[in-house]
């Protein structure tokens, strides 16, 4: 049995908005502790989101699970306390006895991340039936109800 097949995925709680810093801190602690063999990939699931800001299209990244990251590791007393003692990490999902995430769910997260990188997902803030006020164009200051939302073209009717 290879070392990577023994590694399981666990969900780790982080301070929301500090996922990248927590990941860097954990990677540094793993390296300093010489525990590279007991850890695999550290994953912060994100996708690209396209939104309109001041009339211009802007692409940004959005986290699927803010405040969480996935860590592939062999769990034992040393690795558990190394992760839990990392700055910006509050602990494991499941507390003192975390259960591993099934491999099929991790594959689903990888698939969602890959499709998000290929084609940015439009960020839609309107739904059918919403009342809106027109702020630009010939109908400025008119109000209306949204009848149709075309997310791909960032247009509402």
Secondary structure, 3 states (H helix, E strand, C coil): CCHHHHCEEEEEEECCCCHHHHHHHHHHHHHHHCCHHHEEEEECCEEEEEEEECCEEEEEEEECCCCEEEEEECCCHHHHHHHHCCCCEEEECCCCCCCCECHHHHHHHHHHHHHHHHCCEECCCCCCCCEEECCCCCCCCCEEECCCEECCCCEEC
